[in-house]
C-alpha cells in the first residue's frame, strides 16, 4: 500500500508519462503541469494540464485484509481511492490543440496500468508505492452538464477537455493495533437461582 503522498505522486506520474512520450519537435515547447482552479485564469500557452476535480473511496475494495507488521502490529485497513482528472490541451490554434489532445489520449490508452517503478520515479519522496502496486488509468467521460458546470467556474478560458480516472490508489495507515494472542482459558460465570 502507498503512503499519503500517493495522490500527488499519481498526478505527477501521469504528467511524466506524457512529457516523456511527447512528440518532438512538433510539440517541443509543450508544458505538462498539475492545475488547480486558479491556474485556469492564466493558463499556459501550449501543453497539457491535469486537474484533480474529484476523489472518491472505492467501496468495492474498502475492506481489504492487512498483514501484520514486524512487532505484531496489524495496520488499519488501507484507504482505496479513485482519482478523477480532467486533462486539458492548451495551444494557440484549434488544430494544434486537437492534435495535442489526440496524441495525449492515444498515449494514455497505450498505458492503462502504471507500475510502481513509474509511479515512484516521478514522486518527490522515495518509495511512495510498494513494488507490487499498480494504478489503473482509463478514460471515463462525464456528462455534458457536469463538464459545463466545471468550466463555468473557469470562465473565460473554456477549453476542450477529457476526463480520466486513476483507480485503486490505496493509502496505507500509519496506525495499528496489537494482535491479541490465542485464547488460553475460558471462564464461565455461573449464577445462583434464587426462588421466592
Protein Blocks (a to p, Z undefined) as FASTA:
>chain_A
ZZfklmmmmmmmmmmmmmmmoccfklmmbccddddfklmmmccfbdcddddfbdcddfkl
mmcccdddehhiacddddddddddddddddfbfklmmmmmmmmmmmmmmmmbccfklmmm
mpmbghkbcfkbccddddddddfklmmmmmmmmpcbbccddddddehiacddfbdcdddd
ddfbdcddddddddZZ
